Amino acid sequence: MDTVLGYGWFRAIRHLLAQEELERRPRMHPVARQRLPRMIRKVAGRLADYVRPGFHPDQHDNRGLARTYLASINRLAG
């Protein structure tokens, strides 16, 4: 199942990028290219959690992200 889900995501991303006419996009900045492998590993780790049996999003503490966002739109209570 994980392989099927990953393949589906890959195909969908490829399809969307093709619609953006990649040939007209500027080349990736060298610093961004250098950081890409680390970012891919981080995202792959999160995806592995997502497809793990018994996973629930509450298993990741995202309250800090919520506080930051709410503060940025002046909706932080308290």
mmCIF file of the N, C-alpha and C atoms, coordinates in Angstrom:
data_MODEL
# 
_entry.id   MODEL 
# 
loop_
_atom_site.group_PDB 
_atom_site.id 
_atom_site.type_symbol 
_atom_site.label_atom_id 
_atom_site.label_alt_id 
_atom_site.label_comp_id 
_atom_site.label_asym_id 
_atom_site.label_entity_id 
_atom_site.label_seq_id 
_atom_site.pdbx_PDB_ins_code 
_atom_site.Cartn_x 
_atom_site.Cartn_y 
_atom_site.Cartn_z 
_atom_site.occupancy 
_atom_site.B_iso_or_equiv 
_atom_site.pdbx_formal_charge 
_atom_site.auth_seq_id 
_atom_site.auth_comp_id 
_atom_site.auth_asym_id 
_atom_site.auth_atom_id 
_atom_site.pdbx_PDB_model_num 
ATOM 1   N N  . MET A 1 1  ? 0.823  -1.201 0.000   1.00 0.00 ? 1  MET A N  1 
ATOM 2   C CA . MET A 1 1  ? 0.000  0.000  0.000   1.00 0.00 ? 1  MET A CA 1 
ATOM 3   C C  . MET A 1 1  ? 0.864  1.261  0.000   1.00 0.00 ? 1  MET A C  1 
ATOM 4   N N  . ASP A 1 2  ? 1.952  1.260  0.781   1.00 0.00 ? 2  ASP A N  1 
ATOM 5   C CA . ASP A 1 2  ? 2.822  2.435  0.845   1.00 0.00 ? 2  ASP A CA 1 
ATOM 6   C C  . ASP A 1 2  ? 3.396  2.773  -0.521  1.00 0.00 ? 2  ASP A C  1 
ATOM 7   N N  . THR A 1 3  ? 3.792  1.747  -1.247  1.00 0.00 ? 3  THR A N  1 
ATOM 8   C CA . THR A 1 3  ? 4.374  1.957  -2.568  1.00 0.00 ? 3  THR A CA 1 
ATOM 9   C C  . THR A 1 3  ? 3.337  2.542  -3.518  1.00 0.00 ? 3  THR A C  1 
ATOM 10  N N  . VAL A 1 4  ? 2.126  2.052  -3.458  1.00 0.00 ? 4  VAL A N  1 
ATOM 11  C CA . VAL A 1 4  ? 1.057  2.554  -4.323  1.00 0.00 ? 4  VAL A CA 1 
ATOM 12  C C  . VAL A 1 4  ? 0.765  4.016  -4.001  1.00 0.00 ? 4  VAL A C  1 
ATOM 13  N N  . LEU A 1 5  ? 0.686  4.348  -2.713  1.00 0.00 ? 5  LEU A N  1 
ATOM 14  C CA . LEU A 1 5  ? 0.420  5.724  -2.308  1.00 0.00 ? 5  LEU A CA 1 
ATOM 15  C C  . LEU A 1 5  ? 1.548  6.647  -2.755  1.00 0.00 ? 5  LEU A C  1 
ATOM 16  N N  . GLY A 1 6  ? 2.798  6.232  -2.532  1.00 0.00 ? 6  GLY A N  1 
ATOM 17  C CA . GLY A 1 6  ? 3.949  7.034  -2.957  1.00 0.00 ? 6  GLY A CA 1 
ATOM 18  C C  . GLY A 1 6  ? 3.974  7.236  -4.461  1.00 0.00 ? 6  GLY A C  1 
ATOM 19  N N  . TYR A 1 7  ? 3.684  6.188  -5.202  1.00 0.00 ? 7  TYR A N  1 
ATOM 20  C CA . TYR A 1 7  ? 3.656  6.285  -6.659  1.00 0.00 ? 7  TYR A CA 1 
ATOM 21  C C  . TYR A 1 7  ? 2.556  7.251  -7.114  1.00 0.00 ? 7  TYR A C  1 
ATOM 22  N N  . GLY A 1 8  ? 1.401  7.170  -6.469  1.00 0.00 ? 8  GLY A N  1 
ATOM 23  C CA . GLY A 1 8  ? 0.305  8.082  -6.817  1.00 0.00 ? 8  GLY A CA 1 
ATOM 24  C C  . GLY A 1 8  ? 0.677  9.532  -6.564  1.00 0.00 ? 8  GLY A C  1 
ATOM 25  N N  . TRP A 1 9  ? 1.315  9.778  -5.428  1.00 0.00 ? 9  TRP A N  1 
ATOM 26  C CA . TRP A 1 9  ? 1.752  11.151 -5.119  1.00 0.00 ? 9  TRP A CA 1 
ATOM 27  C C  . TRP A 1 9  ? 2.783  11.626 -6.143  1.00 0.00 ? 9  TRP A C  1 
ATOM 28  N N  . PHE A 1 10 ? 3.730  10.749 -6.462  1.00 0.00 ? 10 PHE A N  1 
ATOM 29  C CA . PHE A 1 10 ? 4.766  11.101 -7.432  1.00 0.00 ? 10 PHE A CA 1 
ATOM 30  C C  . PHE A 1 10 ? 4.143  11.468 -8.776  1.00 0.00 ? 10 PHE A C  1 
ATOM 31  N N  . ARG A 1 11 ? 3.210  10.658 -9.239  1.00 0.00 ? 11 ARG A N  1 
ATOM 32  C CA . ARG A 1 11 ? 2.556  10.933 -10.523 1.00 0.00 ? 11 ARG A CA 1 
ATOM 33  C C  . ARG A 1 11 ? 1.766  12.241 -10.487 1.00 0.00 ? 11 ARG A C  1 
ATOM 34  N N  . ALA A 1 12 ? 1.072  12.484 -9.383  1.00 0.00 ? 12 ALA A N  1 
ATOM 35  C CA . ALA A 1 12 ? 0.279  13.710 -9.266  1.00 0.00 ? 12 ALA A CA 1 
ATOM 36  C C  . ALA A 1 12 ? 1.179  14.940 -9.272  1.00 0.00 ? 12 ALA A C  1 
ATOM 37  N N  . ILE A 1 13 ? 2.271  14.886 -8.536  1.00 0.00 ? 13 ILE A N  1 
ATOM 38  C CA . ILE A 1 13 ? 3.210  16.021 -8.496  1.00 0.00 ? 13 ILE A CA 1 
ATOM 39  C C  . ILE A 1 13 ? 3.812  16.239 -9.871  1.00 0.00 ? 13 ILE A C  1 
ATOM 40  N N  . ARG A 1 14 ? 4.201  15.162 -10.524 1.00 0.00 ? 14 ARG A N  1 
ATOM 41  C CA . ARG A 1 14 ? 4.774  15.279 -11.861 1.00 0.00 ? 14 ARG A CA 1 
ATOM 42  C C  . ARG A 1 14 ? 3.779  15.901 -12.833 1.00 0.00 ? 14 ARG A C  1 
ATOM 43  N N  . HIS A 1 15 ? 2.530  15.509 -12.729 1.00 0.00 ? 15 HIS A N  1 
ATOM 44  C CA . HIS A 1 15 ? 1.490  16.053 -13.600 1.00 0.00 ? 15 HIS A CA 1 
ATOM 45  C C  . HIS A 1 15 ? 1.304  17.560 -13.348 1.00 0.00 ? 15 HIS A C  1 
ATOM 46  N N  . LEU A 1 16 ? 1.244  17.941 -12.079 1.00 0.00 ? 16 LEU A N  1 
ATOM 47  C CA . LEU A 1 16 ? 1.072  19.356 -11.757 1.00 0.00 ? 16 LEU A CA 1 
ATOM 48  C C  . LEU A 1 16 ? 2.265  20.191 -12.207 1.00 0.00 ? 16 LEU A C  1 
ATOM 49  N N  . LEU A 1 17 ? 3.463  19.671 -12.008 1.00 0.00 ? 17 LEU A N  1 
ATOM 50  C CA . LEU A 1 17 ? 4.653  20.405 -12.443 1.00 0.00 ? 17 LEU A CA 1 
ATOM 51  C C  . LEU A 1 17 ? 4.704  20.542 -13.954 1.00 0.00 ? 17 LEU A C  1 
ATOM 52  N N  . ALA A 1 18 ? 4.253  19.536 -14.670 1.00 0.00 ? 18 ALA A N  1 
ATOM 53  C CA . ALA A 1 18 ? 4.226  19.608 -16.132 1.00 0.00 ? 18 ALA A CA 1 
ATOM 54  C C  . ALA A 1 18 ? 3.290  20.725 -16.590 1.00 0.00 ? 18 ALA A C  1 
ATOM 55  N N  . GLN A 1 19 ? 2.217  20.936 -15.856 1.00 0.00 ? 19 GLN A N  1 
ATOM 56  C CA . GLN A 1 19 ? 1.283  22.005 -16.203 1.00 0.00 ? 19 GLN A CA 1 
ATOM 57  C C  . GLN A 1 19 ? 1.896  23.384 -15.987 1.00 0.00 ? 19 GLN A C  1 
ATOM 58  N N  . GLU A 1 20 ? 2.904  23.468 -15.130 1.00 0.00 ? 20 GLU A N  1 
ATOM 59  C CA . GLU A 1 20 ? 3.558  24.742 -14.841 1.00 0.00 ? 20 GLU A CA 1 
ATOM 60  C C  . GLU A 1 20 ? 4.632  25.092 -15.861 1.00 0.00 ? 20 GLU A C  1 
ATOM 61  N N  . GLU A 1 21 ? 4.790  24.272 -16.877 1.00 0.00 ? 21 GLU A N  1 
ATOM 62  C CA . GLU A 1 21 ? 5.790  24.502 -17.931 1.00 0.00 ? 21 GLU A CA 1 
ATOM 63  C C  . GLU A 1 21 ? 7.174  24.695 -17.322 1.00 0.00 ? 21 GLU A C  1 
ATOM 64  N N  . LEU A 1 22 ? 7.705  23.618 -16.821 1.00 0.00 ? 22 LEU A N  1 
ATOM 65  C CA . LEU A 1 22 ? 8.985  23.639 -16.114 1.00 0.00 ? 22 LEU A CA 1 
ATOM 66  C C  . LEU A 1 22 ? 10.127 24.228 -16.932 1.00 0.00 ? 22 LEU A C  1 
ATOM 67  N N  . GLU A 1 23 ? 10.064 24.116 -18.248 1.00 0.00 ? 23 GLU A N  1 
ATOM 68  C CA . GLU A 1 23 ? 11.181 24.616 -19.046 1.00 0.00 ? 23 GLU A CA 1 
ATOM 69  C C  . GLU A 1 23 ? 11.342 26.130 -18.932 1.00 0.00 ? 23 GLU A C  1 
ATOM 70  N N  . ARG A 1 24 ? 10.318 26.835 -18.510 1.00 0.00 ? 24 ARG A N  1 
ATOM 71  C CA . ARG A 1 24 ? 10.415 28.292 -18.359 1.00 0.00 ? 24 ARG A CA 1 
ATOM 72  C C  . ARG A 1 24 ? 10.772 28.700 -16.929 1.00 0.00 ? 24 ARG A C  1 
ATOM 73  N N  . ARG A 1 25 ? 10.855 27.725 -16.053 1.00 0.00 ? 25 ARG A N  1 
ATOM 74  C CA . ARG A 1 25 ? 11.200 28.005 -14.662 1.00 0.00 ? 25 ARG A CA 1 
ATOM 75  C C  . ARG A 1 25 ? 12.687 28.300 -14.528 1.00 0.00 ? 25 ARG A C  1 
ATOM 76  N N  . PRO A 1 26 ? 13.075 29.209 -13.639 1.00 0.00 ? 26 PRO A N  1 
ATOM 77  C CA . PRO A 1 26 ? 14.509 29.441 -13.432 1.00 0.00 ? 26 PRO A CA 1 
ATOM 78  C C  . PRO A 1 26 ? 15.155 28.225 -12.774 1.00 0.00 ? 26 PRO A C  1 
ATOM 79  N N  . ARG A 1 27 ? 16.441 28.079 -12.951 1.00 0.00 ? 27 ARG A N  1 
ATOM 80  C CA . ARG A 1 27 ? 17.180 26.967 -12.356 1.00 0.00 ? 27 ARG A CA 1 
ATOM 81  C C  . ARG A 1 27 ? 17.191 27.092 -10.833 1.00 0.00 ? 27 ARG A C  1 
ATOM 82  N N  . MET A 1 28 ? 17.314 25.964 -10.169 1.00 0.00 ? 28 MET A N  1 
ATOM 83  C CA . MET A 1 28 ? 17.340 25.952 -8.705  1.00 0.00 ? 28 MET A CA 1 
ATOM 84  C C  . MET A 1 28 ? 18.630 26.599 -8.201  1.00 0.00 ? 28 MET A C  1 
ATOM 85  N N  . HIS A 1 29 ? 18.500 27.446 -7.187  1.00 0.00 ? 29 HIS A N  1 
ATOM 86  C CA . HIS A 1 29 ? 19.652 28.094 -6.578  1.00 0.00 ? 29 HIS A CA 1 
ATOM 87  C C  . HIS A 1 29 ? 20.573 27.020 -5.994  1.00 0.00 ? 29 HIS A C  1 
ATOM 88  N N  . PRO A 1 30 ? 21.887 27.197 -6.092  1.00 0.00 ? 30 PRO A N  1 
ATOM 89  C CA . PRO A 1 30 ? 22.814 26.170 -5.595  1.00 0.00 ? 30 PRO A CA 1 
ATOM 90  C C  . PRO A 1 30 ? 22.629 25.830 -4.111  1.00 0.00 ? 30 PRO A C  1 
ATOM 91  N N  . VAL A 1 31 ? 22.310 26.816 -3.292  1.00 0.00 ? 31 VAL A N  1 
ATOM 92  C CA . VAL A 1 31 ? 22.097 26.548 -1.863  1.00 0.00 ? 31 VAL A CA 1 
ATOM 93  C C  . VAL A 1 31 ? 20.854 25.684 -1.675  1.00 0.00 ? 31 VAL A C  1 
ATOM 94  N N  . ALA A 1 32 ? 19.803 25.976 -2.422  1.00 0.00 ? 32 ALA A N  1 
ATOM 95  C CA . ALA A 1 32 ? 18.584 25.180 -2.333  1.00 0.00 ? 32 ALA A CA 1 
ATOM 96  C C  . ALA A 1 32 ? 18.849 23.759 -2.816  1.00 0.00 ? 32 ALA A C  1 
ATOM 97  N N  . ARG A 1 33 ? 19.635 23.622 -3.868  1.00 0.00 ? 33 ARG A N  1 
ATOM 98  C CA . ARG A 1 33 ? 19.971 22.293 -4.385  1.00 0.00 ? 33 ARG A CA 1 
ATOM 99  C C  . ARG A 1 33 ? 20.752 21.501 -3.340  1.00 0.00 ? 33 ARG A C  1 
ATOM 100 N N  . GLN A 1 34 ? 21.611 22.178 -2.592  1.00 0.00 ? 34 GLN A N  1 
ATOM 101 C CA . GLN A 1 34 ? 22.410 21.537 -1.555  1.00 0.00 ? 34 GLN A CA 1 
ATOM 102 C C  . GLN A 1 34 ? 21.523 21.042 -0.407  1.00 0.00 ? 34 GLN A C  1 
ATOM 103 N N  . ARG A 1 35 ? 20.472 21.787 -0.079  1.00 0.00 ? 35 ARG A N  1 
ATOM 104 C CA . ARG A 1 35 ? 19.581 21.436 1.031   1.00 0.00 ? 35 ARG A CA 1 
ATOM 105 C C  . ARG A 1 35 ? 18.510 20.417 0.647   1.00 0.00 ? 35 ARG A C  1 
ATOM 106 N N  . LEU A 1 36 ? 18.341 20.172 -0.628  1.00 0.00 ? 36 LEU A N  1 
ATOM 107 C CA . LEU A 1 36 ? 17.277 19.304 -1.108  1.00 0.00 ? 36 LEU A CA 1 
ATOM 108 C C  . LEU A 1 36 ? 17.316 17.889 -0.517  1.00 0.00 ? 36 LEU A C  1 
ATOM 109 N N  . PRO A 1 37 ? 18.462 17.213 -0.491  1.00 0.00 ? 37 PRO A N  1 
ATOM 110 C CA . PRO A 1 37 ? 18.458 15.845 0.070   1.00 0.00 ? 37 PRO A CA 1 
ATOM 111 C C  . PRO A 1 37 ? 17.973 15.797 1.521   1.00 0.00 ? 37 PRO A C  1 
ATOM 112 N N  . ARG A 1 38 ? 18.356 16.765 2.335   1.00 0.00 ? 38 ARG A N  1 
ATOM 113 C CA . ARG A 1 38 ? 17.923 16.810 3.729   1.00 0.00 ? 38 ARG A CA 1 
ATOM 114 C C  . ARG A 1 38 ? 16.411 17.018 3.811   1.00 0.00 ? 38 ARG A C  1 
ATOM 115 N N  . MET A 1 39 ? 15.889 17.892 2.965   1.00 0.00 ? 39 MET A N  1 
ATOM 116 C CA . MET A 1 39 ? 14.453 18.160 2.962   1.00 0.00 ? 39 MET A CA 1 
ATOM 117 C C  . MET A 1 39 ? 13.674 16.917 2.509   1.00 0.00 ? 39 MET A C  1 
ATOM 118 N N  . ILE A 1 40 ? 14.199 16.218 1.514   1.00 0.00 ? 40 ILE A N  1 
ATOM 119 C CA . ILE A 1 40 ? 13.530 15.007 1.031   1.00 0.00 ? 40 ILE A CA 1 
ATOM 120 C C  . ILE A 1 40 ? 13.492 13.956 2.141   1.00 0.00 ? 40 ILE A C  1 
ATOM 121 N N  . ARG A 1 41 ? 14.599 13.792 2.869   1.00 0.00 ? 41 ARG A N  1 
ATOM 122 C CA . ARG A 1 41 ? 14.616 12.828 3.973   1.00 0.00 ? 41 ARG A CA 1 
ATOM 123 C C  . ARG A 1 41 ? 13.603 13.197 5.044   1.00 0.00 ? 41 ARG A C  1 
ATOM 124 N N  . LYS A 1 42 ? 13.500 14.484 5.353   1.00 0.00 ? 42 LYS A N  1 
ATOM 125 C CA . LYS A 1 42 ? 12.555 14.934 6.377   1.00 0.00 ? 42 LYS A CA 1 
ATOM 126 C C  . LYS A 1 42 ? 11.109 14.652 5.942   1.00 0.00 ? 42 LYS A C  1 
ATOM 127 N N  . VAL A 1 43 ? 10.789 14.988 4.698   1.00 0.00 ? 43 VAL A N  1 
ATOM 128 C CA . VAL A 1 43 ? 9.438  14.760 4.192   1.00 0.00 ? 43 VAL A CA 1 
ATOM 129 C C  . VAL A 1 43 ? 9.147  13.260 4.126   1.00 0.00 ? 43 VAL A C  1 
ATOM 130 N N  . ALA A 1 44 ? 10.120 12.477 3.678   1.00 0.00 ? 44 ALA A N  1 
ATOM 131 C CA . ALA A 1 44 ? 9.927  11.030 3.588   1.00 0.00 ? 44 ALA A CA 1 
ATOM 132 C C  . ALA A 1 44 ? 9.667  10.439 4.966   1.00 0.00 ? 44 ALA A C  1 
ATOM 133 N N  . GLY A 1 45 ? 10.335 10.949 5.991   1.00 0.00 ? 45 GLY A N  1 
ATOM 134 C CA . GLY A 1 45 ? 10.099 10.478 7.356   1.00 0.00 ? 45 GLY A CA 1 
ATOM 135 C C  . GLY A 1 45 ? 8.687  10.770 7.810   1.00 0.00 ? 45 GLY A C  1 
ATOM 136 N N  . ARG A 1 46 ? 8.196  11.960 7.493   1.00 0.00 ? 46 ARG A N  1 
ATOM 137 C CA . ARG A 1 46 ? 6.816  12.306 7.856   1.00 0.00 ? 46 ARG A CA 1 
ATOM 138 C C  . ARG A 1 46 ? 5.813  11.452 7.095   1.00 0.00 ? 46 ARG A C  1 
ATOM 139 N N  . LEU A 1 47 ? 6.095  11.195 5.814   1.00 0.00 ? 47 LEU A N  1 
ATOM 140 C CA . LEU A 1 47 ? 5.197  10.347 5.033   1.00 0.00 ? 47 LEU A CA 1 
ATOM 141 C C  . LEU A 1 47 ? 5.184  8.921  5.578   1.00 0.00 ? 47 LEU A C  1 
ATOM 142 N N  . ALA A 1 48 ? 6.346  8.454  6.022   1.00 0.00 ? 48 ALA A N  1 
ATOM 143 C CA . ALA A 1 48 ? 6.413  7.109  6.607   1.00 0.00 ? 48 ALA A CA 1 
ATOM 144 C C  . ALA A 1 48 ? 5.521  7.034  7.844   1.00 0.00 ? 48 ALA A C  1 
ATOM 145 N N  . ASP A 1 49 ? 5.531  8.089  8.668   1.00 0.00 ? 49 ASP A N  1 
ATOM 146 C CA . ASP A 1 49 ? 4.632  8.134  9.828   1.00 0.00 ? 49 ASP A CA 1 
ATOM 147 C C  . ASP A 1 49 ? 3.175  8.081  9.385   1.00 0.00 ? 49 ASP A C  1 
ATOM 148 N N  . TYR A 1 50 ? 2.855  8.859  8.361   1.00 0.00 ? 50 TYR A N  1 
ATOM 149 C CA . TYR A 1 50 ? 1.475  8.982  7.893   1.00 0.00 ? 50 TYR A CA 1 
ATOM 150 C C  . TYR A 1 50 ? 0.879  7.647  7.465   1.00 0.00 ? 50 TYR A C  1 
ATOM 151 N N  . VAL A 1 51 ? 1.678  6.821  6.820   1.00 0.00 ? 51 VAL A N  1 
ATOM 152 C CA . VAL A 1 51 ? 1.157  5.555  6.316   1.00 0.00 ? 51 VAL A CA 1 
ATOM 153 C C  . VAL A 1 51 ? 1.328  4.400  7.319   1.00 0.00 ? 51 VAL A C  1 
ATOM 154 N N  . ARG A 1 52 ? 1.945  4.682  8.469   1.00 0.00 ? 52 ARG A N  1 
ATOM 155 C CA . ARG A 1 52 ? 2.131  3.651  9.494   1.00 0.00 ? 52 ARG A CA 1 
ATOM 156 C C  . ARG A 1 52 ? 0.783  3.238  10.072  1.00 0.00 ? 52 ARG A C  1 
ATOM 157 N N  . PRO A 1 53 ? 0.546  1.942  10.233  1.00 0.00 ? 53 PRO A N  1 
ATOM 158 C CA . PRO A 1 53 ? -0.722 1.498  10.834  1.00 0.00 ? 53 PRO A CA 1 
ATOM 159 C C  . PRO A 1 53 ? -0.881 2.081  12.242  1.00 0.00 ? 53 PRO A C  1 
ATOM 160 N N  . GLY A 1 54 ? -2.059 2.568  12.522  1.00 0.00 ? 54 GLY A N  1 
ATOM 161 C CA . GLY A 1 54 ? -2.346 3.131  13.839  1.00 0.00 ? 54 GLY A CA 1 
ATOM 162 C C  . GLY A 1 54 ? -1.921 4.572  14.009  1.00 0.00 ? 54 GLY A C  1 
ATOM 163 N N  . PHE A 1 55 ? -1.395 5.188  12.957  1.00 0.00 ? 55 PHE A N  1 
ATOM 164 C CA . PHE A 1 55 ? -0.946 6.582  13.080  1.00 0.00 ? 55 PHE A CA 1 
ATOM 165 C C  . PHE A 1 55 ? -2.138 7.519  13.236  1.00 0.00 ? 55 PHE A C  1 
ATOM 166 N N  . HIS A 1 56 ? -1.957 8.518  14.081  1.00 0.00 ? 56 HIS A N  1 
ATOM 167 C CA . HIS A 1 56 ? -2.923 9.605  14.212  1.00 0.00 ? 56 HIS A CA 1 
ATOM 168 C C  . HIS A 1 56 ? -2.138 10.910 14.288  1.00 0.00 ? 56 HIS A C  1 
ATOM 169 N N  . PRO A 1 57 ? -2.583 11.982 13.624  1.00 0.00 ? 57 PRO A N  1 
ATOM 170 C CA . PRO A 1 57 ? -1.850 13.246 13.630  1.00 0.00 ? 57 PRO A CA 1 
ATOM 171 C C  . PRO A 1 57 ? -1.577 13.802 15.026  1.00 0.00 ? 57 PRO A C  1 
ATOM 172 N N  . ASP A 1 58 ? -2.390 13.438 16.006  1.00 0.00 ? 58 ASP A N  1 
ATOM 173 C CA . ASP A 1 58 ? -2.159 13.911 17.369  1.00 0.00 ? 58 ASP A CA 1 
ATOM 174 C C  . ASP A 1 58 ? -0.859 13.372 17.957  1.00 0.00 ? 58 ASP A C  1 
ATOM 175 N N  . GLN A 1 59 ? -0.252 12.392 17.314  1.00 0.00 ? 59 GLN A N  1 
ATOM 176 C CA . GLN A 1 59 ? 1.010  11.845 17.799  1.00 0.00 ? 59 GLN A CA 1 
ATOM 177 C C  . GLN A 1 59 ? 2.178  12.787 17.545  1.00 0.00 ? 59 GLN A C  1 
ATOM 178 N N  . HIS A 1 60 ? 1.968  13.833 16.755  1.00 0.00 ? 60 HIS A N  1 
ATOM 179 C CA . HIS A 1 60 ? 2.972  14.883 16.530  1.00 0.00 ? 60 HIS A CA 1 
ATOM 180 C C  . HIS A 1 60 ? 2.477  16.159 17.198  1.00 0.00 ? 60 HIS A C  1 
ATOM 181 N N  . ASP A 1 61 ? 3.287  16.700 18.093  1.00 0.00 ? 61 ASP A N  1 
ATOM 182 C CA . ASP A 1 61 ? 2.902  17.926 18.791  1.00 0.00 ? 61 ASP A CA 1 
ATOM 183 C C  . ASP A 1 61 ? 3.098  19.126 17.863  1.00 0.00 ? 61 ASP A C  1 
ATOM 184 N N  . ASN A 1 62 ? 2.003  19.664 17.346  1.00 0.00 ? 62 ASN A N  1 
ATOM 185 C CA . ASN A 1 62 ? 2.051  20.808 16.429  1.00 0.00 ? 62 ASN A CA 1 
ATOM 186 C C  . ASN A 1 62 ? 1.515  22.086 17.062  1.00 0.00 ? 62 ASN A C  1 
ATOM 187 N N  . ARG A 1 63 ? 1.408  22.098 18.381  1.00 0.00 ? 63 ARG A N  1 
ATOM 188 C CA . ARG A 1 63 ? 0.851  23.286 19.039  1.00 0.00 ? 63 ARG A CA 1 
ATOM 189 C C  . ARG A 1 63 ? 1.699  24.529 18.808  1.00 0.00 ? 63 ARG A C  1 
ATOM 190 N N  . GLY A 1 64 ? 3.011  24.360 18.717  1.00 0.00 ? 64 GLY A N  1 
ATOM 191 C CA . GLY A 1 64 ? 3.884  25.502 18.444  1.00 0.00 ? 64 GLY A CA 1 
ATOM 192 C C  . GLY A 1 64 ? 3.579  26.127 17.092  1.00 0.00 ? 64 GLY A C  1 
ATOM 193 N N  . LEU A 1 65 ? 3.337  25.293 16.101  1.00 0.00 ? 65 LEU A N  1 
ATOM 194 C CA . LEU A 1 65 ? 2.974  25.810 14.776  1.00 0.00 ? 65 LEU A CA 1 
ATOM 195 C C  . LEU A 1 65 ? 1.649  26.559 14.837  1.00 0.00 ? 65 LEU A C  1 
ATOM 196 N N  . ALA A 1 66 ? 0.699  26.002 15.588  1.00 0.00 ? 66 ALA A N  1 
ATOM 197 C CA . ALA A 1 66 ? -0.615 26.642 15.710  1.00 0.00 ? 66 ALA A CA 1 
ATOM 198 C C  . ALA A 1 66 ? -0.477 27.998 16.400  1.00 0.00 ? 66 ALA A C  1 
ATOM 199 N N  . ARG A 1 67 ? 0.306  28.046 17.483  1.00 0.00 ? 67 ARG A N  1 
ATOM 200 C CA . ARG A 1 67 ? 0.501  29.327 18.197  1.00 0.00 ? 67 ARG A CA 1 
ATOM 201 C C  . ARG A 1 67 ? 1.133  30.375 17.289  1.00 0.00 ? 67 ARG A C  1 
ATOM 202 N N  . THR A 1 68 ? 2.151  29.981 16.553  1.00 0.00 ? 68 THR A N  1 
ATOM 203 C CA . THR A 1 68 ? 2.824  30.915 15.648  1.00 0.00 ? 68 THR A CA 1 
ATOM 204 C C  . THR A 1 68 ? 1.862  31.457 14.611  1.00 0.00 ? 68 THR A C  1 
ATOM 205 N N  . TYR A 1 69 ? 1.073  30.562 14.020  1.00 0.00 ? 69 TYR A N  1 
ATOM 206 C CA . TYR A 1 69 ? 0.113  30.998 13.012  1.00 0.00 ? 69 TYR A CA 1 
ATOM 207 C C  . TYR A 1 69 ? -0.942 31.917 13.615  1.00 0.00 ? 69 TYR A C  1 
ATOM 208 N N  . LEU A 1 70 ? -1.508 31.516 14.739  1.00 0.00 ? 70 LEU A N  1 
ATOM 209 C CA . LEU A 1 70 ? -2.561 32.337 15.361  1.00 0.00 ? 70 LEU A CA 1 
ATOM 210 C C  . LEU A 1 70 ? -2.022 33.700 15.769  1.00 0.00 ? 70 LEU A C  1 
ATOM 211 N N  . ALA A 1 71 ? -0.797 33.754 16.253  1.00 0.00 ? 71 ALA A N  1 
ATOM 212 C CA . ALA A 1 71 ? -0.189 35.043 16.606  1.00 0.00 ? 71 ALA A CA 1 
ATOM 213 C C  . ALA A 1 71 ? -0.003 35.896 15.363  1.00 0.00 ? 71 ALA A C  1 
ATOM 214 N N  . SER A 1 72 ? 0.345  35.263 14.227  1.00 0.00 ? 72 SER A N  1 
ATOM 215 C CA . SER A 1 72 ? 0.580  36.035 13.002  1.00 0.00 ? 72 SER A CA 1 
ATOM 216 C C  . SER A 1 72 ? -0.702 36.670 12.455  1.00 0.00 ? 72 SER A C  1 
ATOM 217 N N  . ILE A 1 73 ? -1.851 36.121 12.812  1.00 0.00 ? 73 ILE A N  1 
ATOM 218 C CA . ILE A 1 73 ? -3.112 36.710 12.344  1.00 0.00 ? 73 ILE A CA 1 
ATOM 219 C C  . ILE A 1 73 ? -3.878 37.370 13.509  1.00 0.00 ? 73 ILE A C  1 
ATOM 220 N N  . ASN A 1 74 ? -3.149 37.625 14.594  1.00 0.00 ? 74 ASN A N  1 
ATOM 221 C CA . ASN A 1 74 ? -3.710 38.299 15.783  1.00 0.00 ? 74 ASN A CA 1 
ATOM 222 C C  . ASN A 1 74 ? -4.949 37.601 16.323  1.00 0.00 ? 74 ASN A C  1 
ATOM 223 N N  . ARG A 1 75 ? -4.921 36.291 16.388  1.00 0.00 ? 75 ARG A N  1 
ATOM 224 C CA . ARG A 1 75 ? -6.036 35.513 16.906  1.00 0.00 ? 75 ARG A CA 1 
ATOM 225 C C  . ARG A 1 75 ? -5.635 34.654 18.100  1.00 0.00 ? 75 ARG A C  1 
ATOM 226 N N  . LEU A 1 76 ? -4.456 34.924 18.644  1.00 0.00 ? 76 LEU A N  1 
ATOM 227 C CA . LEU A 1 76 ? -3.969 34.127 19.771  1.00 0.00 ? 76 LEU A CA 1 
ATOM 228 C C  . LEU A 1 76 ? -4.683 34.557 21.043  1.00 0.00 ? 76 LEU A C  1 
ATOM 229 N N  . ALA A 1 77 ? -5.386 33.636 21.669  1.00 0.00 ? 77 ALA A N  1 
ATOM 230 C CA . ALA A 1 77 ? -6.126 33.939 22.904  1.00 0.00 ? 77 ALA A CA 1 
ATOM 231 C C  . ALA A 1 77 ? -5.193 33.900 24.098  1.00 0.00 ? 77 ALA A C  1 
ATOM 232 N N  . GLY A 1 78 ? -5.495 34.739 25.059  1.00 0.00 ? 78 GLY A N  1 
ATOM 233 C CA . GLY A 1 78 ? -4.786 34.675 26.329  1.00 0.00 ? 78 GLY A CA 1 
ATOM 234 C C  . GLY A 1 78 ? -3.648 35.573 26.388  1.00 0.00 ? 78 GLY A C  1 
# 
